[in-house]
Amino acid sequence: METLTVINCCVFRLGSGDVGVVQPTLSLLPPSRVELEQGRAALLCLATGGFPSDWKLGWKVGGSSRSAGVSDSPGVLGKDGTYSRSSALTLPADQWRKAGSVSCEASRSGQTPVTQTLNPDQCSE
């Protein structure tokens, strides 16, 4: 017999082994002109609408993983039963300009990662 549980307006089937996984939507915000003039580049990655809560956010600068200068927020449960979280990356402005690309990636074991990428030369200062 299958048990149904209703949590925050969402239905999950327990015992069937098929609990729905929802990929988050990523938004990647570039640094502001003011920050760049001050010699730093702060980027913000917002992940919204993910389920379950164990999606992790990571950064790549010029294709290489980056953990220095990263500040992560805990996941927040929304009224719709999905989770949102954010991660900020701060770089020296010259590293941002020379990076080629900066990517934020949401990953979860067994799932295809979700990636959003910015190219510094395509962002107006």
Beta strands, then each sheet from edge to edge (+ up, - down):
strand 1: 3-7
strand 2: 10-14
strand 3: 25-29
strand 4: 40-50
strand 5: 56-61
strand 6: 64-66
strand 7: 70-72
strand 8: 76-77
strand 9: 83-92
strand 10: 102-107
strand 11: 114-118
sheet 1: 1+ 2-
sheet 2: 3+ 4- 9+ 7-
sheet 3: 3+ 4- 9+ 8-
sheet 4: 6+ 5- 10+ 11-
end
